[in-house]
Amino acid sequence: MDRGRLQLLLEIAILGALSFVLDQLTVFQMPQGGSITLSMLPIIVMAFRWGLAGGMLTGFISGLLQLISGGKVFHWAQALLDYTLAYTLVGLAAITGIWLIRNVAQKNKGGMAAAIIIGTVVGGLLRYLIHFIGGIVFFGEYAPEGQPAWLYSLIYNGSYMIPSIILCAIVAVLLFTTAPRLLKRA
């Protein structure tokens, strides 16, 4: 196995585990699951360092660790959606990676911040979309009487996902604009 491949696999394992740990450090916990955390940050870091494969595999590992260590499972399809697929899609933050690297080379911190924010928002909103769909299908019964399941899911999942996305975007911008060397693979 070549050194670059080994480094990728080690970083996926380490940052996937870090994402899991950060998920345990909640700012706010919702009653049927979901919380405000920095759990997406290591996935975003991997997405910007290694591209789609690195980000998505790290997200998959993070979601799998959460699932097997006591995730709230009501149905097998809900487990696949809320844990494996939702976290895997956060890795799509990598879609702004080329834009980010170009701005790093030009030492354009404003452009770096824009690429980081947009990538983080895209990855976070895709996770939110999956939780939204799962909320309609599997948790619609918790909606107050007279409220459509889709509106309940939108509000419930948005109450923790939107703050989590904002928090991760802020920390990612601070991290990469102050230490752009973190984007370089050794």
BELMO-V390979 format. One record per residue. RES is the residue in three letters. SS is DSSP state (alpha for helix, beta for strand, coil for the rest). PHI is phi in whole degrees, 0 to 359 (999 if undefined). Layout:
res: <RES | RES>
ss: <SS | SS>
phi: <PHI | PHI>
This chain:
res: <MET | ASP | ARG | GLY | ARG | LEU | GLN | LEU | LEU | LEU | GLU | ILE | ALA | ILE | LEU | GLY | ALA | LEU | SER | PHE | VAL | LEU | ASP | GLN | LEU | THR | VAL | PHE | GLN | MET | PRO | GLN | GLY | GLY | SER | ILE | THR | LEU | SER | MET | LEU | PRO | ILE | ILE | VAL | MET | ALA | PHE | ARG | TRP | GLY | LEU | ALA | GLY | GLY | MET | LEU | THR | GLY | PHE | ILE | SER | GLY | LEU | LEU | GLN | LEU | ILE | SER | GLY | GLY | LYS | VAL | PHE | HIS | TRP | ALA | GLN | ALA | LEU | LEU | ASP | TYR | THR | LEU | ALA | TYR | THR | LEU | VAL | GLY | LEU | ALA | ALA | ILE | THR | GLY | ILE | TRP | LEU | ILE | ARG | ASN | VAL | ALA | GLN | LYS | ASN | LYS | GLY | GLY | MET | ALA | ALA | ALA | ILE | ILE | ILE | GLY | THR | VAL | VAL | GLY | GLY | LEU | LEU | ARG | TYR | LEU | ILE | HIS | PHE | ILE | GLY | GLY | ILE | VAL | PHE | PHE | GLY | GLU | TYR | ALA | PRO | GLU | GLY | GLN | PRO | ALA | TRP | LEU | TYR | SER | LEU | ILE | TYR | ASN | GLY | SER | TYR | MET | ILE | PRO | SER | ILE | ILE | LEU | CYS | ALA | ILE | VAL | ALA | VAL | LEU | LEU | PHE | THR | THR | ALA | PRO | ARG | LEU | LEU | LYS | ARG | ALA>
ss: <coil | coil | alpha | alpha | alpha | alpha | alpha | alpha | alpha | alpha | alpha | alpha | alpha | alpha | alpha | alpha | alpha | alpha | alpha | alpha | alpha | alpha | alpha | alpha | coil | coil | coil | beta | beta | coil | coil | coil | coil | coil | beta | beta | coil | coil | coil | coil | alpha | alpha | alpha | alpha | alpha | alpha | alpha | alpha | alpha | alpha | alpha | alpha | alpha | alpha | alpha | alpha | alpha | alpha | alpha | alpha | alpha | alpha | alpha | alpha | alpha | alpha | alpha | alpha | coil | coil | coil | coil | coil | coil | coil | alpha | alpha | alpha | alpha | alpha | alpha | alpha | alpha | alpha | alpha | alpha | alpha | alpha | alpha | alpha | alpha | alpha | alpha | alpha | alpha | alpha | alpha | alpha | alpha | alpha | alpha | alpha | alpha | alpha | alpha | coil | coil | coil | alpha | alpha | alpha | alpha | alpha | alpha | alpha | alpha | alpha | alpha | alpha | alpha | alpha | alpha | alpha | alpha | alpha | alpha | alpha | alpha | alpha | alpha | alpha | alpha | alpha | alpha | alpha | alpha | alpha | alpha | alpha | alpha | alpha | alpha | coil | coil | coil | coil | coil | coil | alpha | alpha | alpha | alpha | alpha | alpha | alpha | alpha | alpha | alpha | alpha | alpha | alpha | alpha | alpha | alpha | alpha | alpha | alpha | alpha | alpha | alpha | alpha | alpha | alpha | alpha | alpha | alpha | alpha | alpha | coil | alpha | alpha | alpha | alpha | coil | coil | coil>
phi: <999 | 284 | 298 | 296 | 292 | 297 | 298 | 302 | 296 | 296 | 293 | 300 | 296 | 292 | 285 | 297 | 292 | 297 | 300 | 299 | 298 | 296 | 292 | 283 | 268 | 271 | 275 | 206 | 248 | 270 | 295 | 259 | 104 | 99 | 202 | 272 | 213 | 260 | 298 | 280 | 302 | 298 | 293 | 295 | 302 | 295 | 297 | 284 | 281 | 241 | 85 | 303 | 298 | 297 | 293 | 290 | 293 | 296 | 298 | 298 | 298 | 300 | 297 | 295 | 299 | 295 | 297 | 282 | 254 | 112 | 298 | 279 | 243 | 247 | 201 | 301 | 291 | 295 | 297 | 297 | 293 | 289 | 250 | 290 | 291 | 302 | 286 | 300 | 292 | 300 | 299 | 289 | 304 | 298 | 298 | 257 | 300 | 295 | 300 | 298 | 298 | 300 | 288 | 297 | 299 | 273 | 54 | 260 | 294 | 296 | 294 | 299 | 300 | 297 | 296 | 294 | 297 | 295 | 299 | 296 | 295 | 298 | 299 | 293 | 291 | 293 | 297 | 302 | 302 | 295 | 295 | 299 | 297 | 299 | 297 | 294 | 287 | 254 | 234 | 300 | 294 | 275 | 296 | 302 | 305 | 89 | 264 | 298 | 301 | 295 | 290 | 301 | 295 | 300 | 288 | 301 | 290 | 293 | 295 | 246 | 288 | 299 | 299 | 295 | 297 | 298 | 300 | 295 | 296 | 298 | 294 | 297 | 298 | 300 | 297 | 280 | 283 | 271 | 222 | 298 | 298 | 295 | 280 | 274 | 276 | 293>
